[in-house]
């Protein structure tokens, strides 16, 4: 559903397929974070382990951020919402 919504929102944009892929990735990462999963942070630039593993295998990590990491998901949500509101107006709702 997200892929279809992104494709409709970015229809006609020269980078449509790249933007669709980025939107799906942002959706999955946001969904993972919203549900308390840690995996959206692993492998991101600026994420590093700051302690050794304890006896249970747990360790502390610090996750960095960047403007780009925040901007892309925000803009994806903006464009999808904009397209959705246009469809509702077109249908008289």
Chimera marker file (.cmm) of the C-alpha trace (Angstrom):
<marker_set name="trace">
<marker id="1" x="0.000" y="0.000" z="0.000" r="1" g="1" b="0" radius="0.5"/>
<marker id="2" x="2.786" y="2.466" z="0.868" r="1" g="1" b="0" radius="0.5"/>
<marker id="3" x="4.600" y="1.701" z="-2.375" r="1" g="1" b="0" radius="0.5"/>
<marker id="4" x="1.430" y="2.360" z="-4.399" r="1" g="1" b="0" radius="0.5"/>
<marker id="5" x="0.702" y="5.566" z="-2.491" r="1" g="1" b="0" radius="0.5"/>
<marker id="6" x="4.261" y="6.803" z="-3.014" r="1" g="1" b="0" radius="0.5"/>
<marker id="7" x="4.146" y="5.940" z="-6.701" r="1" g="1" b="0" radius="0.5"/>
<marker id="8" x="0.919" y="7.945" z="-7.065" r="1" g="1" b="0" radius="0.5"/>
<marker id="9" x="2.296" y="10.879" z="-5.060" r="1" g="1" b="0" radius="0.5"/>
<marker id="10" x="5.543" y="11.066" z="-7.062" r="1" g="1" b="0" radius="0.5"/>
<marker id="11" x="3.959" y="10.268" z="-10.433" r="1" g="1" b="0" radius="0.5"/>
<marker id="12" x="5.679" y="12.318" z="-13.116" r="1" g="1" b="0" radius="0.5"/>
<marker id="13" x="8.718" y="13.151" z="-11.000" r="1" g="1" b="0" radius="0.5"/>
<marker id="14" x="11.962" y="12.261" z="-12.820" r="1" g="1" b="0" radius="0.5"/>
<marker id="15" x="13.243" y="10.363" z="-9.753" r="1" g="1" b="0" radius="0.5"/>
<marker id="16" x="9.914" y="8.633" z="-9.062" r="1" g="1" b="0" radius="0.5"/>
<marker id="17" x="11.236" y="5.102" z="-8.528" r="1" g="1" b="0" radius="0.5"/>
<marker id="18" x="14.096" y="6.260" z="-6.299" r="1" g="1" b="0" radius="0.5"/>
<marker id="19" x="11.675" y="8.335" z="-4.230" r="1" g="1" b="0" radius="0.5"/>
<marker id="20" x="9.308" y="5.357" z="-3.976" r="1" g="1" b="0" radius="0.5"/>
<marker id="21" x="12.128" y="3.139" z="-2.675" r="1" g="1" b="0" radius="0.5"/>
<marker id="22" x="13.229" y="5.800" z="-0.180" r="1" g="1" b="0" radius="0.5"/>
<marker id="23" x="9.645" y="6.259" z="1.006" r="1" g="1" b="0" radius="0.5"/>
<marker id="24" x="9.170" y="2.533" z="1.611" r="1" g="1" b="0" radius="0.5"/>
<marker id="25" x="12.470" y="2.412" z="3.522" r="1" g="1" b="0" radius="0.5"/>
<marker id="26" x="11.464" y="5.442" z="5.606" r="1" g="1" b="0" radius="0.5"/>
<marker id="27" x="8.064" y="3.864" z="6.311" r="1" g="1" b="0" radius="0.5"/>
<marker id="28" x="9.637" y="0.604" z="7.460" r="1" g="1" b="0" radius="0.5"/>
<marker id="29" x="12.197" y="2.360" z="9.651" r="1" g="1" b="0" radius="0.5"/>
<marker id="30" x="9.527" y="4.611" z="11.155" r="1" g="1" b="0" radius="0.5"/>
<marker id="31" x="7.251" y="1.657" z="11.757" r="1" g="1" b="0" radius="0.5"/>
<marker id="32" x="10.071" y="-0.244" z="13.432" r="1" g="1" b="0" radius="0.5"/>
<marker id="33" x="10.903" y="2.717" z="15.648" r="1" g="1" b="0" radius="0.5"/>
<marker id="34" x="7.226" y="3.336" z="16.488" r="1" g="1" b="0" radius="0.5"/>
<marker id="35" x="6.890" y="-0.262" z="17.653" r="1" g="1" b="0" radius="0.5"/>
<marker id="36" x="10.018" y="-0.131" z="19.804" r="1" g="1" b="0" radius="0.5"/>
<marker id="37" x="12.295" y="-2.137" z="17.539" r="1" g="1" b="0" radius="0.5"/>
<marker id="38" x="15.983" y="-1.274" z="17.533" r="1" g="1" b="0" radius="0.5"/>
<marker id="39" x="16.814" y="-2.463" z="14.033" r="1" g="1" b="0" radius="0.5"/>
<marker id="40" x="16.129" y="0.888" z="12.314" r="1" g="1" b="0" radius="0.5"/>
<marker id="41" x="19.234" y="2.249" z="14.093" r="1" g="1" b="0" radius="0.5"/>
<marker id="42" x="21.661" y="-0.546" z="13.247" r="1" g="1" b="0" radius="0.5"/>
<marker id="43" x="23.852" y="0.118" z="10.253" r="1" g="1" b="0" radius="0.5"/>
<marker id="44" x="23.077" y="3.844" z="10.189" r="1" g="1" b="0" radius="0.5"/>
<marker id="45" x="25.929" y="6.298" z="10.059" r="1" g="1" b="0" radius="0.5"/>
<marker id="46" x="26.648" y="7.610" z="13.532" r="1" g="1" b="0" radius="0.5"/>
<marker id="47" x="25.450" y="4.521" z="15.413" r="1" g="1" b="0" radius="0.5"/>
<marker id="48" x="28.163" y="2.999" z="17.561" r="1" g="1" b="0" radius="0.5"/>
<marker id="49" x="28.475" y="0.550" z="20.416" r="1" g="1" b="0" radius="0.5"/>
<marker id="50" x="29.818" y="2.414" z="23.466" r="1" g="1" b="0" radius="0.5"/>
<marker id="51" x="30.103" y="-0.424" z="25.995" r="1" g="1" b="0" radius="0.5"/>
<marker id="52" x="31.101" y="-4.030" z="25.837" r="1" g="1" b="0" radius="0.5"/>
<marker id="53" x="28.460" y="-6.719" z="26.102" r="1" g="1" b="0" radius="0.5"/>
<marker id="54" x="27.420" y="-7.690" z="29.601" r="1" g="1" b="0" radius="0.5"/>
<marker id="55" x="26.889" y="-11.263" z="30.810" r="1" g="1" b="0" radius="0.5"/>
<marker id="56" x="23.527" y="-11.384" z="29.016" r="1" g="1" b="0" radius="0.5"/>
<marker id="57" x="24.948" y="-10.055" z="25.757" r="1" g="1" b="0" radius="0.5"/>
<marker id="58" x="23.462" y="-6.565" z="26.118" r="1" g="1" b="0" radius="0.5"/>
<marker id="59" x="25.478" y="-3.466" z="25.255" r="1" g="1" b="0" radius="0.5"/>
<marker id="60" x="24.823" y="0.263" z="25.083" r="1" g="1" b="0" radius="0.5"/>
<marker id="61" x="24.718" y="2.065" z="21.746" r="1" g="1" b="0" radius="0.5"/>
<marker id="62" x="24.578" y="5.718" z="20.738" r="1" g="1" b="0" radius="0.5"/>
<marker id="63" x="22.663" y="6.622" z="17.586" r="1" g="1" b="0" radius="0.5"/>
<marker id="64" x="23.559" y="9.806" z="15.738" r="1" g="1" b="0" radius="0.5"/>
<marker id="65" x="21.351" y="11.702" z="13.362" r="1" g="1" b="0" radius="0.5"/>
<marker id="66" x="21.489" y="14.100" z="10.472" r="1" g="1" b="0" radius="0.5"/>
<marker id="67" x="19.257" y="16.559" z="8.694" r="1" g="1" b="0" radius="0.5"/>
<marker id="68" x="18.963" y="14.153" z="5.755" r="1" g="1" b="0" radius="0.5"/>
<marker id="69" x="17.857" y="11.309" z="8.020" r="1" g="1" b="0" radius="0.5"/>
<marker id="70" x="15.023" y="13.486" z="9.306" r="1" g="1" b="0" radius="0.5"/>
<marker id="71" x="14.124" y="15.376" z="6.130" r="1" g="1" b="0" radius="0.5"/>
<marker id="72" x="13.454" y="12.451" z="3.777" r="1" g="1" b="0" radius="0.5"/>
<marker id="73" x="10.823" y="10.721" z="5.944" r="1" g="1" b="0" radius="0.5"/>
<marker id="74" x="9.198" y="14.079" z="6.691" r="1" g="1" b="0" radius="0.5"/>
<marker id="75" x="9.000" y="15.017" z="3.010" r="1" g="1" b="0" radius="0.5"/>
<marker id="76" x="7.721" y="11.549" z="2.076" r="1" g="1" b="0" radius="0.5"/>
<marker id="77" x="4.914" y="11.920" z="4.622" r="1" g="1" b="0" radius="0.5"/>
<marker id="78" x="4.193" y="15.433" z="3.344" r="1" g="1" b="0" radius="0.5"/>
<marker id="79" x="3.887" y="14.368" z="-0.305" r="1" g="1" b="0" radius="0.5"/>
<marker id="80" x="1.778" y="11.306" z="0.491" r="1" g="1" b="0" radius="0.5"/>
<marker id="81" x="-0.580" y="13.383" z="2.642" r="1" g="1" b="0" radius="0.5"/>
<marker id="82" x="-0.767" y="16.083" z="-0.011" r="1" g="1" b="0" radius="0.5"/>
<marker id="83" x="-1.719" y="13.492" z="-2.641" r="1" g="1" b="0" radius="0.5"/>
<marker id="84" x="-4.296" y="11.957" z="-0.300" r="1" g="1" b="0" radius="0.5"/>
<marker id="85" x="-5.953" y="15.306" z="0.434" r="1" g="1" b="0" radius="0.5"/>
<marker id="86" x="-6.091" y="16.091" z="-3.300" r="1" g="1" b="0" radius="0.5"/>
<marker id="87" x="-7.870" y="12.793" z="-3.925" r="1" g="1" b="0" radius="0.5"/>
<marker id="88" x="-10.376" y="13.498" z="-1.148" r="1" g="1" b="0" radius="0.5"/>
<marker id="89" x="-11.102" y="16.995" z="-2.524" r="1" g="1" b="0" radius="0.5"/>
<marker id="90" x="-11.478" y="15.580" z="-6.027" r="1" g="1" b="0" radius="0.5"/>
<marker id="91" x="-14.059" y="13.128" z="-4.684" r="1" g="1" b="0" radius="0.5"/>
<marker id="92" x="-15.931" y="15.892" z="-2.865" r="1" g="1" b="0" radius="0.5"/>
<marker id="93" x="-15.084" y="14.742" z="0.628" r="1" g="1" b="0" radius="0.5"/>
<link id1="1" id2="2" r="1" g="1" b="0" radius="0.2"/>
<link id1="2" id2="3" r="1" g="1" b="0" radius="0.2"/>
<link id1="3" id2="4" r="1" g="1" b="0" radius="0.2"/>
<link id1="4" id2="5" r="1" g="1" b="0" radius="0.2"/>
<link id1="5" id2="6" r="1" g="1" b="0" radius="0.2"/>
<link id1="6" id2="7" r="1" g="1" b="0" radius="0.2"/>
<link id1="7" id2="8" r="1" g="1" b="0" radius="0.2"/>
<link id1="8" id2="9" r="1" g="1" b="0" radius="0.2"/>
<link id1="9" id2="10" r="1" g="1" b="0" radius="0.2"/>
<link id1="10" id2="11" r="1" g="1" b="0" radius="0.2"/>
<link id1="11" id2="12" r="1" g="1" b="0" radius="0.2"/>
<link id1="12" id2="13" r="1" g="1" b="0" radius="0.2"/>
<link id1="13" id2="14" r="1" g="1" b="0" radius="0.2"/>
<link id1="14" id2="15" r="1" g="1" b="0" radius="0.2"/>
<link id1="15" id2="16" r="1" g="1" b="0" radius="0.2"/>
<link id1="16" id2="17" r="1" g="1" b="0" radius="0.2"/>
<link id1="17" id2="18" r="1" g="1" b="0" radius="0.2"/>
<link id1="18" id2="19" r="1" g="1" b="0" radius="0.2"/>
<link id1="19" id2="20" r="1" g="1" b="0" radius="0.2"/>
<link id1="20" id2="21" r="1" g="1" b="0" radius="0.2"/>
<link id1="21" id2="22" r="1" g="1" b="0" radius="0.2"/>
<link id1="22" id2="23" r="1" g="1" b="0" radius="0.2"/>
<link id1="23" id2="24" r="1" g="1" b="0" radius="0.2"/>
<link id1="24" id2="25" r="1" g="1" b="0" radius="0.2"/>
<link id1="25" id2="26" r="1" g="1" b="0" radius="0.2"/>
<link id1="26" id2="27" r="1" g="1" b="0" radius="0.2"/>
<link id1="27" id2="28" r="1" g="1" b="0" radius="0.2"/>
<link id1="28" id2="29" r="1" g="1" b="0" radius="0.2"/>
<link id1="29" id2="30" r="1" g="1" b="0" radius="0.2"/>
<link id1="30" id2="31" r="1" g="1" b="0" radius="0.2"/>
<link id1="31" id2="32" r="1" g="1" b="0" radius="0.2"/>
<link id1="32" id2="33" r="1" g="1" b="0" radius="0.2"/>
<link id1="33" id2="34" r="1" g="1" b="0" radius="0.2"/>
<link id1="34" id2="35" r="1" g="1" b="0" radius="0.2"/>
<link id1="35" id2="36" r="1" g="1" b="0" radius="0.2"/>
<link id1="36" id2="37" r="1" g="1" b="0" radius="0.2"/>
<link id1="37" id2="38" r="1" g="1" b="0" radius="0.2"/>
<link id1="38" id2="39" r="1" g="1" b="0" radius="0.2"/>
<link id1="39" id2="40" r="1" g="1" b="0" radius="0.2"/>
<link id1="40" id2="41" r="1" g="1" b="0" radius="0.2"/>
<link id1="41" id2="42" r="1" g="1" b="0" radius="0.2"/>
<link id1="42" id2="43" r="1" g="1" b="0" radius="0.2"/>
<link id1="43" id2="44" r="1" g="1" b="0" radius="0.2"/>
<link id1="44" id2="45" r="1" g="1" b="0" radius="0.2"/>
<link id1="45" id2="46" r="1" g="1" b="0" radius="0.2"/>
<link id1="46" id2="47" r="1" g="1" b="0" radius="0.2"/>
<link id1="47" id2="48" r="1" g="1" b="0" radius="0.2"/>
<link id1="48" id2="49" r="1" g="1" b="0" radius="0.2"/>
<link id1="49" id2="50" r="1" g="1" b="0" radius="0.2"/>
<link id1="50" id2="51" r="1" g="1" b="0" radius="0.2"/>
<link id1="51" id2="52" r="1" g="1" b="0" radius="0.2"/>
<link id1="52" id2="53" r="1" g="1" b="0" radius="0.2"/>
<link id1="53" id2="54" r="1" g="1" b="0" radius="0.2"/>
<link id1="54" id2="55" r="1" g="1" b="0" radius="0.2"/>
<link id1="55" id2="56" r="1" g="1" b="0" radius="0.2"/>
<link id1="56" id2="57" r="1" g="1" b="0" radius="0.2"/>
<link id1="57" id2="58" r="1" g="1" b="0" radius="0.2"/>
<link id1="58" id2="59" r="1" g="1" b="0" radius="0.2"/>
<link id1="59" id2="60" r="1" g="1" b="0" radius="0.2"/>
<link id1="60" id2="61" r="1" g="1" b="0" radius="0.2"/>
<link id1="61" id2="62" r="1" g="1" b="0" radius="0.2"/>
<link id1="62" id2="63" r="1" g="1" b="0" radius="0.2"/>
<link id1="63" id2="64" r="1" g="1" b="0" radius="0.2"/>
<link id1="64" id2="65" r="1" g="1" b="0" radius="0.2"/>
<link id1="65" id2="66" r="1" g="1" b="0" radius="0.2"/>
<link id1="66" id2="67" r="1" g="1" b="0" radius="0.2"/>
<link id1="67" id2="68" r="1" g="1" b="0" radius="0.2"/>
<link id1="68" id2="69" r="1" g="1" b="0" radius="0.2"/>
<link id1="69" id2="70" r="1" g="1" b="0" radius="0.2"/>
<link id1="70" id2="71" r="1" g="1" b="0" radius="0.2"/>
<link id1="71" id2="72" r="1" g="1" b="0" radius="0.2"/>
<link id1="72" id2="73" r="1" g="1" b="0" radius="0.2"/>
<link id1="73" id2="74" r="1" g="1" b="0" radius="0.2"/>
<link id1="74" id2="75" r="1" g="1" b="0" radius="0.2"/>
<link id1="75" id2="76" r="1" g="1" b="0" radius="0.2"/>
<link id1="76" id2="77" r="1" g="1" b="0" radius="0.2"/>
<link id1="77" id2="78" r="1" g="1" b="0" radius="0.2"/>
<link id1="78" id2="79" r="1" g="1" b="0" radius="0.2"/>
<link id1="79" id2="80" r="1" g="1" b="0" radius="0.2"/>
<link id1="80" id2="81" r="1" g="1" b="0" radius="0.2"/>
<link id1="81" id2="82" r="1" g="1" b="0" radius="0.2"/>
<link id1="82" id2="83" r="1" g="1" b="0" radius="0.2"/>
<link id1="83" id2="84" r="1" g="1" b="0" radius="0.2"/>
<link id1="84" id2="85" r="1" g="1" b="0" radius="0.2"/>
<link id1="85" id2="86" r="1" g="1" b="0" radius="0.2"/>
<link id1="86" id2="87" r="1" g="1" b="0" radius="0.2"/>
<link id1="87" id2="88" r="1" g="1" b="0" radius="0.2"/>
<link id1="88" id2="89" r="1" g="1" b="0" radius="0.2"/>
<link id1="89" id2="90" r="1" g="1" b="0" radius="0.2"/>
<link id1="90" id2="91" r="1" g="1" b="0" radius="0.2"/>
<link id1="91" id2="92" r="1" g="1" b="0" radius="0.2"/>
<link id1="92" id2="93" r="1" g="1" b="0" radius="0.2"/>
</marker_set>
